Amino acid sequence: MEADLTSVEVVFAQKLACGEPVTRQRAFRALQDWIKQQSAANPFTEADMLRLCKGLHYVLWMQDKMLLQVRF
């Protein structure tokens, strides 16, 4: 992908790893929209998908309650 992934990744990583559940939820919704936009313009590479999976793993890891982790 030709997007400036470095700055975008940093912003998403900071917000998805935040200790506040509301901030993480908002960042997750924004990430969903961003993925839709980017995948419509250019397909993700395998490296992009690996970084995305790692980031989503940390979202689940930062969850406050085990039930939320199990649900996903």
LINSUL-V468461 format. One record per residue. RES is the residue in one letter. PSI is psi as a letter, one per 20 degrees, with the letter a starting at -180 (NA if undefined). BURIAL is I if it has 24 or more other C-alpha atoms within 12 Angstrom, else O. Layout:
BEGIN
res | psi | burial
RES | PSI | BURIAL
RES | PSI | BURIAL
END
This chain:
BEGIN
res | psi | burial
M | q | O
E | i | O
A | q | O
D | n | O
L | h | O
T | g | O
S | h | O
V | g | O
E | g | I
V | g | O
V | g | O
F | g | I
A | g | I
Q | g | O
K | h | I
L | h | I
A | j | I
C | q | I
G | i | O
E | p | O
P | h | O
V | g | O
T | g | O
R | g | I
Q | g | O
R | g | O
A | h | I
F | g | I
R | g | O
A | h | O
L | g | I
Q | g | O
D | g | O
W | g | O
I | g | I
K | g | O
Q | g | O
Q | h | O
S | h | O
A | h | O
A | g | O
N | p | O
P | q | O
F | q | O
T | r | O
E | h | O
A | h | O
D | g | O
M | h | O
L | g | O
R | h | O
L | g | I
C | g | O
K | g | O
G | g | I
L | h | I
H | g | O
Y | h | O
V | g | I
L | h | I
W | h | O
M | i | I
Q | q | I
D | h | O
K | p | O
M | h | O
L | h | O
L | h | O
Q | g | O
V | h | O
R | h | O
F | NA | O
END
